Amino acid sequence: MYFYSAYGFGIKSAIALPGFIQIPKEDTKVSIHLAPVSPPRTTPKEGVSIDKLANGLTIHWRGVASYKIIRGREIFITPESGADSISTLKAQPFYGMAIAAILHQQQHVVLHGSSVEINGKALVLLGQKGMGKSTLTAALLSEGHNFICDDVTALLLNDPSGTQVLPGVPRLRLWADAVRAIGHTPDELSLVSPILPKHILPAHEQFKNEHIPLQTIILLERGDTIALHEMKESEKMLCLLGGQYFAKYYDALQDSDHKRLFHSLSTLAQSINIVKLTTPRDLQLLPVTTKLLEQYIR
């Protein structure tokens, strides 16, 4: 067995999760088991599909494995026939969908975004796939700021001192051009998996393994110029609804989940600063973008 921590809780796992913070054997809140998981109800049209259960959900990754996540405490995994040797690929949902499902079941607000600590406050980057959330996070780290999480941002809303961002797993996933843009060499970094040519950038040295107060959420969009734009209240709510982790899999959540999420996101939209950042698709402009964000946060 392996023992880790992430997002503030201990994990006991039957499979290795490289990059997770290792901890001594102790009481754990989440357990990961190798055990049978029911096959998908229908053949997935995409590589990944999600089915709703009475007490959780199942994730089916075609050609890799099936995962059952229940009650915010247990994850069961069944590798598909012939996929057993691809250990790095089997582990990938535990950096994204599986850990997001656990956090969601624990009643956290889970956003599909990356987070950085700047001057003691958390900056969350949201945006559609390919908008550069991880790349901009890595660029901010190269400017000396601290890492909180990548891809999965979990919020604690009921803290007496205000909304907090929970510390995730200290690593980022970057394409080769983004790795070069922030001054690293792709060949010196491991690949995510044999079939996903993203590189893993460790972030242990700048990892903030503690709750960080949330200050600002930035929605990334493409534009002709680098600029920050204020948003109307209705735009902020739409930003958060589209940015919550399971927005694409609406039917996989319980009706009670939708009500809770809507209420939580509405509260967040009214209490947290949310702005839009437009940027051209040009990695050479990363220093300009990071400087603008630093000035804005200050």
Secondary structure, DSSP 8 states (H G I E B T S, - for coil): -EEEEETTEEEEESS--TTSEE--S---SEEEEE------SS--SSSEEEEEETTEEEEEETTTEEEEEETTTEEEEEE-TT-TT-HHHHTGGGGTHHHHHHHHHTT-EEESEEEEEETTEEEEEE-STTS-HHHHHHHHHHTT-EEEESS-EEEE---TTS-EE----SEEEE-HHHHHHTT--GGGS-EEETTEEEEEEE-GGGB--S-EEEEEEEEEEE-SS-EEEE--HHHHHHHHHHHBTTGGGGGGS-HHHHHHHHHHHHHHHHHSEEEEEEE-S-GGGHHHHHHHHHHHH-
